[in-house]
Amino acid sequence: MIPSLFLPMSKEEASAKGYQKFDIILVTGDAYIDHPSFGVAVIGRSLEHAGFHVGIIAQPEWKNAEAFRKLGKPRLFFGVTAGNMDSMVSHYTPSQKKRHNDSYTPGGASGLRPDMATIVYANRCKEAFPDVPIVLGGIEASLRRFSHYDYWKDKVKPSILLDSKADILVYGNGEKQAIEIARRLSLGENIKNIQDIPGTVVKVKNVPAQAIMLPSHLHVSEDKAKYSEMFRILTFSNDNMVAQPVEHWYILQNQRCVYTQQDLDLVYSLPYQRIPHFSYIQPIPALATVRHSVQTHRGCFGGCSFCAIYFHEGKRVISRSEETILQEIQSITQCKGFGGTIDNVGGPTANMYGMDCKIGWCSSRPSCLFPQICKNLIITHKAWLELLQKIRSMGSVKNVFVESGIRHDLFLADKPQYLEEFCKHYISGQLKTAPEHCSNRVLHYMRKPPYSLHKEFQKRYAEIAKKIGKKQYLVPYFMSSHPGCDTQDMISLAQEIKSLGHFVEQVQDFTPTPMTLASCMYYTGHDPLTKEEVPVARTLQQKKCQRAFLQSQDPKNYDILCKALNDASRQDLIGKGPKCLIPEKKPGTGSPHAFSKKRKR
């Protein structure tokens, strides 16, 4: 039985410090880990630094309100988050099957949080203390701030503010907004009057004249063309004040809260213990990959169709100062169990650290890299590599690796010596890249660079590995079932994977998550930015078929691939030839063919 109640200190310590009552109680769907990679710890530490007393309830029993009363009534508000991941993505595969584990739970156990955890937790908080304000945060709430397509219900749902009965929603980076809400409530303001904080969304009766108006929820829920129109407006108004009519209200998004290097430096310098709460007996899988890692920046200007970062954090890259990163590394070296290796130094895209825009991150295009690299983007790996070199030079650090994904097109656009230096010192044996597909038509819908660039990068990478005398492998990630992708595209991808000598162990199948461009394409069948029609693998059978092409060597996929190849009149790919994807006869159900054992090369 995993306990549901956690404090940042013992009850005795809280009482000794005057914590007779908590100012704020944070409720999270994740196990509590006091580490800067976990959102509730970051918000809790930031509020604590600002002078507020914070209690944390982690993974509470949600069937009734009793677990939400255990810390008493918070003086200012409940802060509610589903956790680091969307609870529906945590619970279900792209085929909508239940997952059997949850990496943010002790022992990886599943079932410790409900579906749509943000709504459930908020409603229980309201039951426990009806008059206490509720503030939503985290990626689940952020990406449901307006009308959104729900893949799991196959319908368009209104802003999560309605179903949760919450008072205010924080989107994107949330530390500054949480502190400002707490400050204004502590000064006696009514939560209903706090409607103007940047980076928040509220429910109002009237909207300012400058607000950009979206089609109403009623219209977008009944008309796919209106839904596309809404998404198109949002895409080019991502950082601005936007409003949407729903029922007798307006959902009002205030302009995005701008964060600076100084803001991030403060957040990451707070006294995190970098360990789970002492009450946990079993390890928490999510901690293993980040325990000895450092986040160097936030934001991503890639603007990939299937990625939520553009609407969540925004495309503005905010890089931490070198000084505070080195200080954090120094603190990691003092941690129990540190063996001399920094596992990762990166961010949403590792090699965007230190990059900037000449004109201040305009809103006229969602991606700075597609369809071509913007002329105003300042591309340089110099600051990042200098930082990595300084970390590597620290006496207590033996190895520094970059495990986060990188953008190969950025390396190709910069000086060749930077890639060589990176390969020489900061790869643990394999480098992850994300070409996602080999069909340029599909890549167009993904808002990714043409596959020829990845081939060029692959060639350069191999030449460098040979030059420096290291066995280093490239691990490209590919995706199935993305809008715009059909059987012929997956046949081409399967042939490419075979030519590379890969067996894809972890299948990446597109999931339509809220508030992404690809999800809008999936729901409407059109690209909202160009209005062109987009083919969609909509049924579970179609998705299963596309997914099978990523693992064409696996005998369990033989029947579905045989049928797909026959339906596509590609019998030439069935047999013993070097280009064939499957044999003429169904193999045994044992391990994949000997060919497929040349893995990750």
ROFI-473731 format. One line per 5 residues: number of its first residue (from 1); their letters; for each residue x, y, z of C-alpha. Coordinates in Angstrom, 1 decimal. Layout:
BEGIN
NUM	a	X/Y/Z | ... $
END
This chain:
BEGIN
1	mipsl	0.0/0.0/0.0 | 1.6/3.3/-1.1 | 0.7/6.2/1.3 | -1.0/9.2/-0.3 | 0.2/11.9/2.0 $
6	flpms	3.6/13.7/1.8 | 5.1/16.7/3.3 | 8.4/18.4/2.4 | 9.3/17.8/6.0 | 8.0/15.9/9.0 $
11	keeas	4.9/17.1/10.9 | 7.1/17.8/13.9 | 9.4/19.9/11.9 | 6.5/21.7/10.3 | 5.0/22.5/13.7 $
16	akgyq	8.4/23.7/15.0 | 8.6/26.1/12.1 | 5.2/27.5/12.7 | 3.5/25.5/10.0 | 0.2/25.4/11.8 $
21	kfdii	-1.6/25.8/8.5 | -0.4/25.4/5.0 | -0.7/28.4/2.7 | -0.8/26.2/-0.4 | -1.4/22.5/-0.9 $
26	lvtgd	-0.2/20.9/-4.1 | -1.9/17.8/-5.4 | -0.1/15.6/-7.9 | -0.6/12.4/-9.8 | 3.1/11.6/-9.6 $
31	ayidh	5.0/10.1/-6.7 | 6.9/13.0/-4.9 | 10.5/13.4/-5.9 | 12.4/16.5/-4.8 | 14.2/16.9/-8.0 $
36	psfgv	14.1/19.8/-10.6 | 13.0/17.4/-13.4 | 9.6/16.9/-11.6 | 7.1/19.8/-11.9 | 5.5/19.7/-8.5 $
41	avigr	8.9/19.8/-6.8 | 9.8/22.9/-8.8 | 6.6/24.7/-8.1 | 6.7/23.7/-4.4 | 10.3/24.9/-4.0 $
46	sleha	9.6/28.1/-5.9 | 6.6/28.9/-3.6 | 8.6/28.0/-0.5 | 11.5/30.3/-1.7 | 8.9/33.1/-2.0 $
51	gfhvg	7.9/32.7/1.6 | 4.9/30.4/1.5 | 4.3/27.3/3.5 | 3.6/24.4/1.1 | 2.2/20.9/1.6 $
56	iiaqp	2.1/18.2/-1.0 | -0.3/15.4/-1.5 | 1.0/12.8/-3.9 | -1.0/10.2/-5.7 | -4.0/10.4/-3.3 $
61	ewkna	-6.8/7.9/-3.2 | -9.4/9.7/-5.3 | -12.6/7.7/-4.7 | -13.6/10.2/-2.0 | -12.5/13.5/-0.6 $
66	eafrk	-11.0/12.2/2.6 | -7.4/12.0/1.4 | -7.7/15.7/0.3 | -8.5/16.8/3.9 | -5.5/15.2/5.6 $
71	lgkpr	-3.3/18.4/5.5 | -6.2/20.5/6.6 | -7.6/23.5/4.7 | -5.0/25.6/2.8 | -5.0/29.3/3.5 $
76	lffgv	-4.7/30.4/-0.1 | -5.3/27.7/-2.7 | -5.0/24.1/-3.9 | -2.6/23.6/-6.8 | -3.6/20.6/-8.9 $
81	tagnm	-1.6/18.8/-11.6 | -1.9/15.3/-13.2 | 1.9/15.2/-13.0 | 4.8/15.3/-15.5 | 2.8/13.4/-18.1 $
86	dsmvs	-0.8/13.6/-19.4 | -2.7/11.0/-17.4 | -4.3/9.5/-20.5 | -1.0/9.0/-22.2 | 0.3/7.5/-19.0 $
91	hytps	-2.6/5.0/-19.0 | -3.2/4.1/-22.6 | -1.2/3.0/-25.6 | -1.9/4.6/-29.1 | -4.2/1.6/-29.6 $
96	qkkrh	-6.1/2.6/-26.5 | -5.0/-0.5/-24.6 | -4.3/-0.2/-20.9 | -0.6/0.2/-20.0 | 0.7/-2.1/-17.3 $
101	ndsyt	3.1/0.2/-15.7 | 3.6/3.9/-14.7 | 7.2/5.1/-14.5 | 6.2/7.9/-12.1 | 5.0/5.5/-9.5 $
106	pggas	7.0/3.5/-7.0 | 7.8/0.1/-8.5 | 6.3/1.2/-11.8 | 2.9/0.2/-10.5 | -0.2/1.2/-12.6 $
111	glrpd	-3.5/2.4/-11.3 | -2.3/4.9/-8.7 | -3.9/7.9/-10.5 | -7.3/8.2/-12.3 | -8.0/9.0/-15.9 $
116	mativ	-8.1/12.7/-16.4 | -6.4/13.1/-13.1 | -6.6/17.0/-13.2 | -10.4/17.0/-13.3 | -10.8/14.3/-10.7 $
121	yanrc	-8.4/15.8/-8.2 | -9.8/19.3/-8.6 | -13.4/18.0/-8.0 | -12.2/16.2/-4.9 | -10.5/19.3/-3.6 $
126	keafp	-13.8/21.2/-4.2 | -15.7/18.6/-2.2 | -13.2/18.7/0.6 | -13.2/22.5/1.0 | -15.8/24.2/-1.3 $
131	dvpiv	-14.6/27.7/-0.6 | -10.8/27.2/-1.4 | -9.6/28.4/-4.8 | -8.3/25.8/-7.2 | -5.4/26.5/-9.5 $
136	lggie	-4.6/24.0/-12.3 | -1.1/23.4/-13.8 | 0.9/20.9/-15.7 | 0.9/19.7/-19.3 | -2.5/18.0/-19.0 $
141	aslrr	-4.3/21.2/-18.1 | -2.1/23.5/-20.3 | -3.0/21.6/-23.5 | -6.7/21.5/-22.6 | -7.1/25.2/-22.0 $
146	fshyd	-9.4/25.7/-25.0 | -11.7/23.4/-26.9 | -9.7/20.4/-27.8 | -10.1/17.1/-29.6 | -10.2/14.1/-27.1 $
151	ywkdk	-8.8/11.1/-28.8 | -10.0/8.7/-26.1 | -13.6/10.0/-26.2 | -13.5/10.8/-29.9 | -15.1/14.2/-29.4 $
156	vkpsi	-14.3/17.8/-29.0 | -14.4/18.9/-25.3 | -14.5/22.4/-23.8 | -11.8/24.0/-21.7 | -10.8/21.9/-18.8 $
161	lldsk	-11.7/24.9/-16.6 | -15.3/23.9/-16.9 | -15.2/20.2/-16.0 | -12.7/20.8/-13.2 | -14.6/23.6/-11.6 $
166	adilv	-11.2/25.3/-11.1 | -10.7/29.1/-10.8 | -7.6/29.6/-12.8 | -5.3/27.6/-15.1 | -1.6/28.2/-15.5 $
171	ygnge	-0.1/27.3/-18.9 | 3.5/26.7/-19.9 | 6.2/27.4/-17.4 | 4.4/28.0/-14.1 | 6.6/29.2/-11.3 $
176	kqaie	6.1/32.9/-11.7 | 2.4/32.6/-12.1 | 2.0/30.4/-9.0 | 3.9/32.9/-6.9 | 1.9/35.9/-8.2 $
181	iarrl	-1.4/34.1/-7.6 | -0.3/33.3/-4.0 | 0.9/36.9/-3.5 | -2.3/38.5/-4.6 | -4.5/36.1/-2.6 $
186	slgen	-2.4/36.7/0.5 | -3.0/40.4/0.1 | -6.7/39.8/0.3 | -7.8/39.8/-3.4 | -10.7/37.6/-4.3 $
191	ikniq	-9.7/34.8/-6.7 | -12.6/35.9/-9.1 | -10.9/39.2/-9.5 | -7.5/37.8/-10.4 | -7.9/37.7/-14.2 $
196	dipgt	-4.9/39.5/-15.7 | -1.8/37.5/-14.8 | 0.3/36.6/-17.8 | 0.5/32.9/-18.5 | -2.9/32.1/-17.0 $
201	vvkvk	-6.4/31.2/-18.3 | -9.6/32.2/-16.6 | -13.4/32.0/-17.1 | -14.9/35.5/-17.4 | -18.1/37.3/-18.4 $
206	nvpaq	-16.5/40.0/-20.4 | -13.2/40.2/-22.4 | -10.9/43.1/-23.1 | -11.3/44.7/-26.5 | -7.8/43.6/-27.6 $
211	aimlp	-8.4/39.9/-27.1 | -8.3/37.8/-30.3 | -11.6/35.9/-30.6 | -11.8/32.2/-31.4 | -14.9/30.5/-32.8 $
216	shlhv	-17.2/29.4/-30.0 | -17.0/26.0/-28.4 | -20.5/25.2/-29.8 | -19.3/25.9/-33.3 | -16.0/24.0/-33.2 $
221	sedka	-17.6/21.0/-31.6 | -20.1/20.7/-34.4 | -18.1/21.9/-37.4 | -14.6/20.5/-38.3 | -14.0/23.5/-40.5 $
226	kysem	-14.6/25.8/-37.5 | -12.3/23.6/-35.5 | -9.5/24.1/-38.1 | -10.2/27.8/-38.1 | -9.8/27.9/-34.3 $
231	frilt	-6.6/26.0/-34.5 | -5.2/28.3/-37.2 | -5.9/31.4/-35.1 | -4.4/29.8/-32.0 | -1.2/28.9/-33.9 $
236	fsndn	-0.4/32.4/-34.8 | -1.7/33.9/-31.5 | 0.1/31.4/-29.2 | 1.7/34.1/-27.0 | -1.2/36.6/-27.1 $
241	mvaqp	-4.5/37.4/-25.3 | -7.1/35.0/-26.8 | -10.7/34.4/-25.9 | -13.3/31.8/-26.7 | -17.1/31.9/-26.0 $
246	vehwy	-18.4/28.8/-24.2 | -21.9/28.5/-22.8 | -22.5/31.9/-21.0 | -18.8/32.5/-20.4 | -15.6/33.3/-22.2 $
251	ilqnq	-12.4/31.4/-21.7 | -9.7/34.1/-21.6 | -6.0/33.3/-22.1 | -3.8/36.1/-21.0 | -0.6/36.7/-23.0 $
256	rcvyt	2.2/34.3/-22.3 | 4.4/34.9/-19.2 | 7.9/35.7/-20.4 | 10.7/33.9/-18.5 | 14.3/35.0/-18.5 $
261	qqdld	17.7/33.4/-17.9 | 17.6/34.9/-14.4 | 14.2/33.3/-13.7 | 15.5/29.9/-14.7 | 18.8/30.4/-12.8 $
266	lvysl	16.8/31.0/-9.6 | 14.5/28.0/-10.1 | 17.3/25.5/-10.6 | 19.4/26.9/-7.8 | 16.8/26.0/-5.1 $
271	pyqri	17.8/23.3/-2.5 | 16.4/20.2/-4.2 | 17.4/17.0/-2.4 | 17.3/15.0/-5.7 | 15.7/12.0/-4.0 $
276	phfsy	12.2/10.6/-3.6 | 10.3/11.1/-0.4 | 11.7/8.9/2.4 | 8.4/7.0/2.8 | 8.8/5.2/-0.6 $
281	iqpip	10.2/1.7/-0.3 | 10.4/0.8/-4.0 | 12.4/2.8/-6.6 | 10.6/5.2/-9.0 | 11.6/4.3/-12.6 $
286	alatv	11.3/7.9/-13.9 | 14.1/9.0/-11.5 | 16.7/6.6/-12.9 | 17.1/8.4/-16.2 | 17.4/11.9/-14.7 $
291	rhsvq	19.0/11.5/-11.3 | 22.4/12.6/-12.5 | 21.2/14.8/-15.3 | 20.9/18.6/-15.9 | 18.3/20.6/-17.8 $
296	thrgc	20.1/23.4/-19.6 | 17.2/25.3/-21.2 | 13.4/25.3/-21.9 | 11.5/25.8/-25.1 | 11.9/24.5/-28.6 $
301	fggcs	11.7/26.3/-32.0 | 11.4/23.1/-34.0 | 7.6/23.3/-34.2 | 7.1/19.6/-35.1 | 3.4/18.9/-35.8 $
306	fcaiy	3.1/16.1/-33.3 | 4.9/17.9/-30.4 | 3.1/19.8/-27.6 | 6.0/22.1/-26.7 | 5.0/24.9/-29.0 $
311	fhegk	1.6/25.4/-27.3 | 2.9/24.5/-23.8 | 6.3/26.1/-23.3 | 6.5/28.1/-26.5 | 9.2/28.2/-29.1 $
316	rvisr	11.4/30.8/-27.3 | 14.5/29.1/-26.1 | 15.5/30.2/-22.6 | 19.0/29.1/-21.7 | 20.3/28.9/-18.2 $
321	seeti	23.6/30.6/-17.3 | 26.8/28.5/-17.5 | 27.5/29.4/-13.9 | 24.4/27.9/-12.4 | 24.6/24.8/-14.5 $
326	lqeiq	28.1/24.2/-13.3 | 27.0/24.8/-9.7 | 24.2/22.2/-10.1 | 26.7/19.7/-11.6 | 28.9/20.3/-8.5 $
331	sitqc	26.0/19.6/-6.2 | 25.3/16.3/-8.2 | 28.8/15.2/-7.6 | 28.2/15.4/-3.9 | 25.1/13.1/-4.1 $
336	kgfgg	25.2/9.7/-2.6 | 25.7/7.1/-5.4 | 27.3/9.4/-7.9 | 29.8/7.4/-9.9 | 31.4/10.1/-11.9 $
341	tidnv	29.1/10.2/-14.9 | 26.7/13.0/-15.8 | 24.1/11.1/-17.8 | 22.6/13.9/-19.7 | 23.1/17.6/-20.3 $
346	ggpta	20.2/18.9/-22.4 | 16.7/20.1/-22.8 | 13.7/19.6/-25.1 | 16.2/19.5/-27.9 | 19.7/19.2/-26.5 $
351	nmygm	21.7/21.2/-29.1 | 19.4/24.3/-29.0 | 21.2/25.5/-25.9 | 22.5/29.1/-26.3 | 20.7/29.6/-29.6 $
356	dckig	18.7/32.8/-30.1 | 16.7/34.9/-32.6 | 17.9/38.2/-34.1 | 14.5/39.8/-33.9 | 13.1/38.3/-30.7 $
361	wcssr	11.1/35.2/-31.6 | 8.4/36.4/-33.9 | 4.9/34.7/-33.9 | 4.5/34.7/-37.7 | 5.7/31.1/-38.0 $
366	psclf	5.4/28.3/-35.5 | 8.7/26.7/-36.6 | 12.0/28.4/-37.1 | 13.3/25.3/-39.0 | 10.4/24.5/-41.4 $
371	pqick	10.0/24.7/-44.3 | 13.5/26.2/-44.3 | 15.7/27.4/-41.4 | 14.8/31.0/-40.7 | 17.4/33.6/-41.6 $
376	nliit	16.9/35.3/-38.2 | 17.9/32.2/-36.2 | 21.3/32.4/-34.6 | 22.7/28.9/-35.0 | 25.8/28.2/-33.0 $
381	hkawl	26.9/25.2/-30.9 | 29.8/27.1/-29.5 | 28.3/28.0/-26.1 | 26.9/24.5/-25.6 | 30.2/22.7/-26.4 $
386	ellqk	32.1/25.2/-24.2 | 29.7/24.3/-21.4 | 30.2/20.6/-22.0 | 33.9/21.0/-22.0 | 33.9/22.8/-18.6 $
391	irsmg	31.7/20.1/-17.1 | 34.1/17.4/-18.5 | 37.0/19.3/-16.9 | 35.6/19.2/-13.4 | 37.7/16.9/-11.3 $
396	svknv	34.9/14.8/-9.9 | 33.4/14.2/-13.3 | 34.7/11.3/-15.4 | 32.2/11.3/-18.3 | 29.6/13.7/-19.7 $
401	fvesg	27.0/12.4/-22.0 | 24.1/13.8/-24.0 | 21.1/11.4/-24.0 | 18.5/14.0/-25.1 | 17.6/14.0/-28.8 $
406	irhdl	19.4/16.4/-31.1 | 18.4/18.2/-34.3 | 20.6/16.9/-37.0 | 19.7/19.7/-39.3 | 21.1/22.3/-36.8 $
411	fladk	24.5/20.4/-36.7 | 24.6/20.4/-40.5 | 23.9/24.1/-40.6 | 26.9/24.9/-38.3 | 30.6/24.4/-38.5 $
416	pqyle	31.7/20.8/-39.2 | 34.2/20.8/-36.3 | 31.4/21.2/-33.7 | 29.9/17.8/-34.7 | 33.3/16.2/-34.5 $
421	efckh	33.9/17.6/-31.1 | 30.5/16.4/-29.9 | 31.1/12.9/-31.3 | 34.6/12.7/-29.8 | 33.5/13.3/-26.2 $
426	yisgq	29.8/13.3/-25.4 | 28.3/10.1/-26.9 | 28.0/7.1/-24.8 | 28.1/4.7/-27.8 | 24.9/5.6/-29.6 $
431	lktap	23.3/8.9/-30.7 | 19.5/9.4/-30.9 | 18.1/11.3/-33.8 | 14.5/11.7/-34.9 | 14.1/11.8/-38.7 $
436	ehcsn	10.6/10.3/-38.0 | 10.1/9.1/-41.6 | 11.8/8.7/-44.9 | 8.9/10.0/-47.1 | 9.2/13.7/-47.8 $
441	rvlhy	5.5/13.9/-48.2 | 4.9/12.6/-44.7 | 7.8/14.8/-43.4 | 6.0/17.8/-44.8 | 3.0/17.1/-42.6 $
446	mrkpp	5.2/16.5/-39.7 | 7.0/19.8/-40.3 | 10.3/18.0/-40.3 | 13.3/18.5/-42.7 | 13.7/16.3/-45.8 $
451	yslhk	15.1/12.8/-45.3 | 18.1/13.6/-47.5 | 19.5/15.8/-44.6 | 19.4/12.8/-42.3 | 21.2/10.7/-44.9 $
456	efqkr	23.8/13.4/-45.1 | 24.1/13.6/-41.3 | 24.4/9.8/-41.2 | 27.2/9.8/-43.7 | 29.1/12.6/-41.8 $
461	yaeia	28.6/10.8/-38.5 | 30.0/7.6/-39.8 | 33.0/9.4/-41.3 | 33.7/11.1/-37.9 | 33.4/7.8/-36.0 $
466	kkigk	36.0/6.3/-38.3 | 38.3/9.3/-38.0 | 38.2/9.3/-34.2 | 38.4/5.5/-34.0 | 35.2/4.9/-32.0 $
471	kqylv	32.4/2.5/-32.4 | 29.4/4.8/-32.3 | 26.0/4.0/-33.7 | 23.2/6.2/-34.8 | 19.7/5.3/-33.5 $
476	pyfms	17.1/7.0/-35.7 | 13.5/7.1/-34.4 | 10.7/6.5/-36.8 | 6.9/7.0/-36.4 | 3.9/5.2/-37.8 $
481	shpgc	0.3/6.4/-38.4 | 1.1/10.1/-38.5 | -1.5/12.1/-40.5 | -0.4/12.1/-44.1 | 1.1/8.7/-43.9 $
486	dtqdm	-0.4/5.8/-45.9 | 0.5/2.1/-46.6 | 2.9/3.1/-49.5 | 4.8/5.4/-47.2 | 5.1/2.7/-44.6 $
491	islaq	6.4/0.3/-47.2 | 9.1/2.8/-48.1 | 10.0/3.2/-44.4 | 10.1/-0.5/-43.8 | 12.5/-0.8/-46.8 $
496	eiksl	14.7/2.0/-45.4 | 14.8/0.4/-42.0 | 15.9/-2.9/-43.6 | 18.6/-1.2/-45.6 | 19.9/0.4/-42.3 $
501	ghfve	20.1/-3.1/-40.7 | 17.8/-2.1/-37.9 | 15.3/-4.0/-35.8 | 13.0/-1.4/-34.2 | 12.5/-2.6/-30.6 $
506	qvqdf	10.4/0.4/-29.4 | 7.6/1.3/-31.8 | 6.6/4.9/-31.9 | 3.0/5.1/-33.0 | 1.3/8.5/-33.4 $
511	tptpm	-1.1/9.4/-30.6 | -3.4/12.4/-31.1 | -2.8/14.4/-27.9 | -4.7/17.6/-27.3 | -3.6/20.9/-28.9 $
516	tlasc	-1.1/19.7/-31.5 | -1.2/20.4/-35.2 | -1.1/16.7/-36.0 | -4.1/16.0/-33.8 | -6.0/18.7/-35.6 $
521	myytg	-5.1/17.0/-38.9 | -6.2/13.6/-37.5 | -9.6/14.9/-36.3 | -10.5/17.1/-39.3 | -8.7/15.4/-42.1 $
526	hdplt	-7.2/18.7/-43.2 | -4.0/20.7/-42.5 | -5.5/23.8/-40.7 | -2.6/26.0/-41.9 | -2.7/25.1/-45.6 $
531	keevp	-6.3/23.8/-45.8 | -5.1/20.8/-47.9 | -6.7/17.4/-47.4 | -4.7/15.0/-45.4 | -5.0/11.1/-45.5 $
536	vartl	-5.4/9.7/-42.0 | -5.0/6.2/-40.5 | -8.0/6.5/-38.3 | -9.1/3.0/-37.4 | -7.2/0.8/-34.9 $
541	qqkkc	-6.7/-1.8/-37.6 | -5.1/0.8/-39.9 | -2.8/1.9/-37.1 | -1.9/-1.7/-36.3 | -1.0/-2.3/-39.9 $
546	qrafl	1.3/0.8/-40.1 | 2.9/-0.1/-36.8 | 3.7/-3.6/-38.1 | 5.8/-2.1/-40.9 | 8.2/-0.7/-38.3 $
551	qsqdp	8.8/-4.3/-37.2 | 8.4/-6.2/-40.5 | 11.0/-8.8/-39.4 | 8.9/-9.9/-36.4 | 7.0/-13.1/-37.2 $
556	knydi	4.0/-12.0/-35.3 | 3.4/-9.3/-37.9 | 3.5/-11.6/-40.8 | -0.2/-12.1/-41.5 | -1.1/-8.4/-41.4 $
561	lckal	1.9/-7.5/-43.5 | 1.2/-10.2/-46.1 | -2.4/-8.9/-46.5 | -1.2/-5.2/-46.7 | 1.4/-6.0/-49.3 $
566	ndasr	-1.0/-8.0/-51.4 | -3.7/-5.2/-51.1 | -1.0/-2.7/-52.3 | 0.0/-4.9/-55.2 | 3.5/-5.2/-53.8 $
571	qdlig	3.9/-9.0/-54.1 | 7.5/-8.2/-55.2 | 8.3/-7.6/-51.5 | 7.2/-11.1/-50.5 | 9.9/-13.8/-50.9 $
576	kgpkc	13.6/-14.3/-50.6 | 15.0/-11.4/-52.6 | 17.3/-8.8/-50.9 | 14.5/-6.2/-51.1 | 11.8/-8.5/-49.7 $
581	lipek	10.2/-7.5/-46.4 | 8.7/-10.9/-45.5 | 9.3/-14.4/-46.7 | 6.9/-16.3/-48.9 | 5.9/-18.6/-46.1 $
586	kpgtg	5.0/-17.6/-42.5 | 8.0/-18.3/-40.3 | 7.9/-19.8/-36.8 | 6.8/-17.7/-33.9 | 10.2/-17.7/-32.2 $
591	sphaf	12.7/-14.8/-32.3 | 12.9/-12.5/-35.3 | 15.1/-13.4/-38.3 | 18.8/-13.4/-37.9 | 18.9/-10.3/-40.1 $
596	skkrk	17.0/-8.3/-37.4 | 19.7/-8.9/-34.7 | 21.9/-6.2/-36.2 | 20.3/-3.8/-33.9 | 20.7/-0.1/-33.4 $
601	r	23.4/0.4/-36.0 $
END
